Amino acid sequence: MNLGRTDERQELKAGLDDLDSGLLSLAAMLNRGGEGTLFLGVGCDGTVKGLDVDESTLRAVRRRAAELIEPRAVLAVEALADEAGRSYVRVRAEGSDVPYACDGRYCLRTAAANESLSPARLRLLLASRHVDVLMLLSSENQSLTFNGMIDALVKNGVKATADEKFLAYFGMFNSDGRYNLLAYLLADQ
């Protein structure tokens, strides 16, 4: 089993000794795209090295993230195992309350590295890129319909259809091709 390489959306750390630097990377990913994943117990080549993982390990990871990442992000911390039974931890984070700091440091994820930024520079950078968190974050519900929105547009003289091309033109998908929160707000659901 290979989990890939460290990149803009994921960080791989071999052990719990690297937790703090992994959380810094997670905060940098949140600043870049509103989400990110940290794997603990995974080597830089993407292979699972393994960790001794129990519920107290998961609590310790959650507690440390709550201590270091400000403002708090939505975290999913879980123990997983590869086909050989080696355990590792996956920490998935989502958040839209940028900028995020880790232990008082602000970073932005660029490729597989964290670029240190002052809070003022980070806010300026994000504002200049017109970041709209409604368009970045995925909707939990991916079975959306848009009959009400399409009907309203047609009644107002707009030629509208609920096909993928039309919805993409209006920014209903995030960079992963999934419906985003904007789509969810405009959907029938």
Salt bridges, closest charged atoms under 4 A:
GLU11 OE2 - LYS13 NZ 3.31
GLU11 OE1 - ARG109 NH2 2.65
ASP20 OD2 - ARG64 NH2 2.74
GLU55 OE2 - ARG62 NH1 3.60
GLU67 OE1 - ARG64 NH1 2.85
GLU78 OE2 - ARG90 NH2 2.18
ASP82 OD2 - ARG86 NH2 2.73
GLU115 OE2 - ARG121 NH2 3.22
ASP176 OD1 - ARG9 NH1 2.17
